[in-house]
Amino acid sequence: MENKNISSIGEFGLIDIIKNQFLNSKDNKDIVADIGDDCFCFRSGKDTICVTKDMLIEDVHFKKEWITPQELGKKAIEVNVSDIAAMGNIKPKYALIGLGIPPTTSETFIKNLFKGLKKACNKHKMIIAGGDTVKSNKITISVTVVGIGEDRIIKRSGAKTGDLIGVTNTFGDAGAGVFLLYKYGAKYKYTKDERSLILKQNNPKARLDESSKISKHLTSLIDASDGLYISVGLLTKDSNKGADIYMDKIPTSQSLKKIFKEENKQLKFALFGGEDYELVFTAPEPKTELIKKLIPQVSYIGKINSSKEVRYFHNGKEQKIQCRGFKHF
């Protein structure tokens, strides 16, 4: 048997190996969502407890010259709260902070980093409950967030044939923002629209309020941290379904359209850019108008079917799409 390296199987192949080794829900009836969803969720009395962990690694997820310490601290919390939002009406309660730092890191940097962490926690009425600090060659921020709720959770695996696929807000800004930073650097004199794209990269907002408003009407839910293309693929795979996606219905911002005037570039950022942290969900068609009344910034971009493949259409013509997003391995 060939001993493949991790780069040949990719991040999601690695996750599949872990899932196959450690799936627990068959043996424990308290487990509601097992390894592989946005959170691990289990019942405790009348409550559902959701736990998630995300890491931000220097020179992988960020460069120090591109983002302020406070922005970095806020982002470390928001990306984890986004996973909590992806489970439905769950309230984040506690955060544990793991911090790896080089010994040469300044005291001012650390103080401002924790100002950002605290500011984001205060926004979501969360408590920093502890953590760990270690020496590291690169700045590493590992955050674990615990959320609690009484409502049912919304997993990735609940999409039904005939459901419409909805998304919140717009896609592509964060990917375009990091593209600009790589191209021009931090000291470049950016326009207002360019700064708006960079802001979406450095200051993401978890869609917690939106999730709580609409979760009871949804059949499946995921956050788009890895990009819209990958998120739709994960949702349909876990639901054992397929989908038709209409690319001309994917929402993009005015800033993205002004800076990148070619529609192909706009769609590339929207599908593959990643780190938008918007919600991608499915809902029965009779519920879709109600959902849009609750959140006017919702767009419907496709429909679930039983084909077990995802097809993309633009102006009525099927398109051949290949994943070109960021890959960890």
Secondary structure, DSSP 8 states (H G I E B T S, - for coil): -----HHHHHHHHHHHHHHHHH--TTT-TTEEE-TTSSSEEEEETTEEEEEEEEEEEBTTTB-GGGS-HHHHHHHHHHHHHHHHHTTSS-EEEEEEEEEEE-TT--HHHHHHHHHHHHHHHHHTT-EEEEEEEEE-SS-EEEEEEEEEESS----GGG--TT-EEEEES--SHHHHHHHHHHHH-TTS---HHHHHHHHHHHS----HHHHHHHGGG-SEEEE-TT-HHHHHHHHHHHHT-EEEEEGGGS---HHHHHH--SHHHHHHHHHH------EEEEE-GGGHHHHHHH-TTEEEEEEEESSSSEEEEETTEEE-----S----
